[in-house]
Amino acid sequence: MGIILWIIFGAIAGWIASIVMKTDSSQGTIADVVLGIIGAVVGGFLMGLVGKSGVNGFDLYSLVVAVIGAIVVIYVGRMIKR
C-alpha cells in the first residue's frame, strides 16, 4: 500500500477510534492520523497474537483491525496520562 493510502487509512481509523473513545474534540486531525497508523501496527500485532492476519490491504477487515489497535493506543495513553 502506498504512503498516501496509509495516511488516508490511518486518518479514517484514527477518526473512528477517537469518536468511539470520545476524544474527538480534544485531538486534532494530525493526532487522528498518527493514532490510526500506530493503531494499525498495534492491531496487526494483537491479531497476530490470536492467530489472525493483521492489516493486509485497504479493506473493511483491515479497517476494523486498525480501529481496534487505535482504541487500544488511546486507552493506554489515557492510563499513562493519569
Residue pairs with C-beta under 8 A, 6 or more apart in sequence:
1 9
1 57
1 58
5 58
6 37
6 40
7 33
7 37
9 36
9 37
9 40
9 58
9 62
9 63
9 66
10 32
10 33
10 34
10 35
10 36
10 37
10 39
10 40
10 66
11 29
11 32
11 33
11 36
12 36
12 63
13 35
13 36
13 39
13 40
13 63
13 66
13 67
13 69
13 70
14 31
14 32
14 33
14 34
14 35
14 36
14 37
14 39
14 70
15 24
15 32
15 36
16 63
16 67
16 70
17 35
17 36
17 39
17 67
17 70
17 71
17 73
17 74
18 24
18 27
18 31
18 32
18 35
18 70
18 74
20 67
20 71
21 71
21 74
21 75
23 74
27 35
35 70
35 73
35 74
36 66
36 70
38 69
38 70
38 73
39 66
39 67
39 68
39 69
39 70
39 71
39 72
39 73
40 54
40 55
40 62
40 65
40 66
40 69
40 70
41 55
41 69
42 69
42 70
42 72
42 73
43 54
43 55
43 65
43 66
43 67
43 68
43 69
43 70
43 72
44 54
44 55
44 65
44 69
45 54
45 69
46 68
46 69
46 72
47 53
47 54
47 65
48 54
54 62
54 65
55 62
55 65
55 66
56 62
